[in-house]
Amino acid sequence: MFNLGFDAPLTSEMADALRERARLSRGVVLTATSVAASGHPGGSFSSMELYTVLYSCAMIRADEPRWENRDRIVVSHGHTSPGVYTALAQAGFYSSSEVEAHFRQIGSVFEGHVERSVPGVEWSTGNLGQGLSAGVGMAIGARMTGRSYHTFVAMSDGEQHKGQVAEARRLAVKEGLVNLTVLVDLNGIQISGHTDDVMPVDVAGDFAADGWRVIEIDGHDVEAVYGAIAESVADATTPVAIIARTVIGKGVSFMEDDPQFHGRALSDEEYLEAMGELGLEPALDEARMRRSQPMSVPELEHQTPLMTVQTGSPRTYATDTKTDNRGAWGAALVDLAHANPDLPIAVLDCDLAGSVKTDAFATERPSGFVQCGVGEHNAATVGGALSICDTLTFWADFGVFGCDEAYNQQRLNDINGAALKLVLTHCGIDVGEDGKTHQCLDYVGAFRDFFGWKVIVPADPNQTDRAVRAMTGIQGNVCIAMGRSKFLPISGIDGAPAFAGDYVYEYGRIDWLRTGKDATILAMGTPAAEAVAAADELLAEGHAVSVGIVTAPLALDDVAMRDAASAPVLVTVEDHSVRSGLGASVAQWLGRNGVATKLVILGIDDYRSSGAASDLFAAARLDREGIAGQVRGLLD
Ligand SMILES: Cc1ncc(C[n+]2csc(CCOP(=O)(O)OP(=O)(O)O)c2C)c(N)n1
């Protein structure tokens, strides 16, 4: 009778069973949090009927947690993890005794905030305000893949303060996501006290104002919860927000409406009293004993598998015609759409399609183009969640917005094992006249601190073309970063385009375009062409300088690095902060490998002003003359 969806009316037998599940779950929450001596029982109790009805009735399968047509349930207030874990246990995903014994224990899948590796959990949350965006991504994913599942997002009232929630609300309506239901646990309490005192929000009014249908209910009445969900699933006109009035700590008299139980476990005495009120046998001693025994719940894989993508035929850009990397990216994207007519491809935009060159894709495949407006936090999370829904997902934006603005969202994408392909244009001082607020100087440094993200910084349009195609075959989240200007593509020593012909892009490889014993230049991104030109100038003067093009500053190749470091002086060149980019990677590599050589890091050491990019590069001594002059000085 359970997990059949919401088509049939709720029978009294089912309602009784749901109430009983919720009662038992409250006991498990108390035992688990008391064994762990931490956690969030208050919100778990206020959300308990919502979780019980959702996990017991939605179309999900305990024996096949990643069934592709399952309804998606995202819990945005991830601190209510004990409530989520135990509702999933009641729905048969694993035994609740495992939750009781191993909640918040090292090595256990039952982390303090909900984790996607727990069977039944769709998105790791806890950084409030991101869950609705994840749900929007999954609801768009259903449309992209032609699947009929429904997405449910449970949220708290405290997190309604966040601006990202408003961004997601609007996108849901604009995209017509009738397959999306939000359930807000309106318990009126958060850490610092009553929500009305901390930061008043008209939750129902906000959803209604953005065009959602709003249904208000008693969130502890399982019949009302089921009925509202059934109504929302049947509604094919708008997304629906169910505002559930609840009581924090519901079910235990001394916990009810008391902010201290937001985030504290009960003492043993309180525990006994509470279990008595719930009519349940205490289970604390037994659970404490079991804590030292191994846990049997396996972690689900949460890295997104690679999709099969036809990469099409690379384009060649002539070395006598100035071209921009972002133009090459946009053209390669259209080629990918042509080469994969049946593959779900989504491209997210934040009102910059013309500049970030996704406009041609938007014309070519409008069904895949998702305009998110000026809502980058939302776009980042929507993109991450969509990328785990069998959709090849790109988000293109200026570096300062896709990286700096949305840093924590990209961190959560990393933790969730998403597969977002992030295209950052207008990076570095190459942004030119827009000035210092628009200079993204830290894209390598920012992503360096995430353990999963890969970063590609192509040197010219030919390499950009090939790297864009190749990144579709690289697992996980990948960022490709580029500048803004047009410049001449780089030539090999034979005068032909260096990154065309037989050239195949490989992540991590350093491509040697010039060789010489006097010095080594390792160059990355827009100034790489100038570094090659500088080496040619120096050669004409009798100085033989190697130039290696680095596109993967976070994955330096050991063999190539040993070669690079064998020269008397090693110079790095980049349009990036000297503190955390290629030069920093090389310094780290030298230190870790015990290799001593003179290292000179050429890059950006302060915020720069507005100006033509060529003038800015000259002022930073990152043009041909500047690089040649600095290397010449070192050789002399
Ligand atoms: C972005 C973010 N800011 C701050 C926090 C810290 N925090 C955790 S729970 C919480 C209160 C949220 O209120 P609500 O979710 O309504 O809590 P409950 O109803 O469970 O008491 C805060 C501020 C967080 N997790 N995420």
PDBQT file of the ligand as one rigid body, heavy atoms in Angstrom, charges set to zero:
ROOT
HETATM    1  C1  LIG A 701      23.588  29.283   4.823  1.00  0.00    +0.000 C 
HETATM    2  C2  LIG A 701      23.511  28.889   6.277  1.00  0.00    +0.000 A 
HETATM    3  N1  LIG A 701      23.604  29.824   7.218  1.00  0.00    +0.000 NA
HETATM    4  C3  LIG A 701      23.557  29.488   8.528  1.00  0.00    +0.000 A 
HETATM    5  C4  LIG A 701      23.408  28.191   8.903  1.00  0.00    +0.000 A 
HETATM    6  C5  LIG A 701      23.404  27.809  10.365  1.00  0.00    +0.000 C 
HETATM    7  N2  LIG A 701      22.032  27.319  10.763  1.00  0.00    +0.000 N 
HETATM    8  C6  LIG A 701      21.748  26.033  10.871  1.00  0.00    +0.000 A 
HETATM    9  S1  LIG A 701      20.163  25.744  11.245  1.00  0.00    +0.000 SA
HETATM   10  C7  LIG A 701      19.818  27.399  11.308  1.00  0.00    +0.000 A 
HETATM   11  C8  LIG A 701      18.441  27.880  11.660  1.00  0.00    +0.000 C 
HETATM   12  C9  LIG A 701      17.525  27.682  10.586  1.00  0.00    +0.000 C 
HETATM   13  O1  LIG A 701      16.205  27.753  10.988  1.00  0.00    +0.000 OA
HETATM   14  P1  LIG A 701      15.220  26.542  10.699  1.00  0.00    +0.000 P 
HETATM   15  O2  LIG A 701      15.799  25.800   9.568  1.00  0.00    +0.000 OA
HETATM   16  O3  LIG A 701      13.862  27.078  10.583  1.00  0.00    +0.000 OA
HETATM   17  O4  LIG A 701      15.469  25.677  11.968  1.00  0.00    +0.000 OA
HETATM   18  P2  LIG A 701      14.531  24.733  12.864  1.00  0.00    +0.000 P 
HETATM   19  O5  LIG A 701      13.129  24.933  12.454  1.00  0.00    +0.000 OA
HETATM   20  O6  LIG A 701      15.030  23.355  12.649  1.00  0.00    +0.000 OA
HETATM   21  O7  LIG A 701      14.805  25.196  14.242  1.00  0.00    +0.000 OA
HETATM   22  C10 LIG A 701      20.953  28.130  11.016  1.00  0.00    +0.000 A 
HETATM   23  C11 LIG A 701      21.008  29.613  10.973  1.00  0.00    +0.000 C 
HETATM   24  C12 LIG A 701      23.328  27.225   7.873  1.00  0.00    +0.000 A 
HETATM   25  N3  LIG A 701      23.217  25.920   8.145  1.00  0.00    +0.000 N 
HETATM   26  N4  LIG A 701      23.351  27.592   6.579  1.00  0.00    +0.000 NA
ENDROOT
TORSDOF 0
